[in-house]
Amino acid sequence: MKAFVTGGAGFIGSNLVDRLLSLNHDVVVYDNLSTGRLEFLEEASTHGQFRFIQGDLLDPDTLRKAMEGSNFVFHLSANADVRFGTDHPEKDLQQNTIATFNVLEAMRANSVQKIAFSSTGSIYGEAPVIPTPEDCALPVQTSLYGASKLACEGLISAYCEGFGMQGWIFRFVSILGERYTHGHVFDFYKKLRDNPNELFILGDGHQKKSYLYVQDCLDAILTATEKAQEAVNIFNLGTDEYIQVTQSVGFITRHLGLQPELKFAGGERGWIGDNPFIFLDCSKIRRLGSSPRFTIEKGIIKTLKWLQENAWVLEKRESL
Amino acid sequence: MKAFVTGGAGFIGSNLVDRLLSLNHDVVVYDNLSTGRLEFLEEASTHGQFRFIQGDLLDPDTLRKAMEGSNFVFHLSANADVRFGTDHPEKDLQQNTIATFNVLEAMRANSVQKIAFSSTGSIYGEAPVIPTPEDCALPVQTSLYGASKLACEGLISAYCEGFGMQGWIFRFVSILGERYTHGHVFDFYKKLRDNPNELFILGDGHQKKSYLYVQDCLDAILTATEKAQEAVNIFNLGTDEYIQVTQSVGFITRHLGLQPELKFAGGERGWIGDNPFIFLDCSKIRRLGSSPRFTIEKGIIKTLKWLQENAWVLEKRESL
């Protein structure tokens, strides 16, 4: 495989890159380094089958040229910030919807037929059925992030139908693990590092969410792209369990040996458009033989250990 | 109401404008006249409560200024051409998705809270359940047009959630009636006018579709915006019947007194991404007391009569 990985310097992307190289595939990473980190590609960059191109998905010419010679696109680049959509609504439109359109057009120009895409359980909005299956009732969008990811799914599916492409769409729960640089474990760890005696928590702590360890996520992606061969293949990726925010806080503080006073912002939702209960029915990917090896608790601990060993990711970066 | 109608010089838009004026509302039409016709606004323009602004939805500054003082947006402007999406994929992205984003941003800038939007039954792709209800299983998109309209729905819903707006989303079947200027009745009529002895039909003639007469469509829109008061209100709009293409040809040729030889392109689909069976479950709008007064056959005859009386719309226009 000649893989083209957008967002390949990011959390999930760089882990995928290492995995693909270990499987002897050629890998081109395309990343604008707005949130990605070259440090995550240090090992990859020693590899002869690896190439890094710094570029933006909103620059179609550079993108098209960069994709030349590839035959499989892993499109992981995104504005992944579900929380702050209403602060800058154009960000989800540009970095998700329009960026994905540009990726598909670059594929067309280069006759690349296959695309795997990181979508999100957020597209289900506040699902009436939990655990939520892939074919649940057409949901009403509650976040600009979810809306943009659903728009991307629609584009990919329409390109598959219209141009004979093949797509794998993965609706992730939150992913945890090495190189994790945003999300609640990151936030809580950082806050506790600044002040071990107090932890401020958005919402009332009762939000229930599911999480998946990054290597389990990659296992599922590679299983699906190998075994699922419809024109459009859609899979929920998650664990078969969920936890409350307060449980997560318990795992974190226990691991760190801390007993902070917990302060809650209150309210059922952590932020506007937050979904107080995300839990996906993953039986479709299970039927392909893919199950996570790590529990949510183990994923959280592995994430914390990595953060402890890589304090540099907690520092504010200089502008590039 | 101070209504702002995008695409107000178009087929459905101009009919809506006349209706709103007859109900004593103020109306601003915003239209770039790319497919809209000033002729459709002749009667409206004699009205003191009417104002026309020529502008493009891809010009956010002009749009924002034009919307000042309005309090209800009817967003009907769109690339409505479901058939030729693969010829120019950027058209659906720009004229539907990005244009809708610009409308929502202009609303935000002007503190306009309410939007009614013309979506489409095409968002259901090839629905496994027919007649298809609003809450059918999350569909896989088959056309760039449908994908872009679903993206617009997602944006509108997320803005309602994120910015306290209120939205009415209408998933239309094909609309028929006065000022109809594209679609199969238009195409067939035009072809038969050029050659009454032969009619070339895309697909095998067995595609089954539903149609709604434009005044019945407007009745339903105005009923819903008055009676449905959720944050996001989604309604299928159609008739409780469908016809095959060959039946439609029968209605048309009988009305015109012609007996052309029918030639079929063949194939289940009329074009890439065509859905061979579109029939919507409209029980949700029926429960609000809205039912069409005209059958599909009557809608087709009314459309034909209008085309016969308005031959000028069949002529190719000079570029503006």
Interface residues (C-beta under 8 A of the other chain):
Chain A: G85 T86 P89 E90 L93 T97 I98 F101 L104 E105 G125 E134 D135 C136 A137 L138 P139 V140 Q141 T142 S143 L144 G146 A147 S148 L150 A151 E153 G154 L155 S157 A158 Y159 E161 G162 F163 V232 I234 I272 G273
Chain B: G85 T86 P89 E90 L93 T97 I98 F101 L104 E105 G125 E134 D135 C136 A137 L138 P139 V140 Q141 T142 S143 L144 G146 A147 S148 L150 A151 E153 G154 L155 S157 A158 Y159 E161 G162 F163 V232 I234 I272 G273
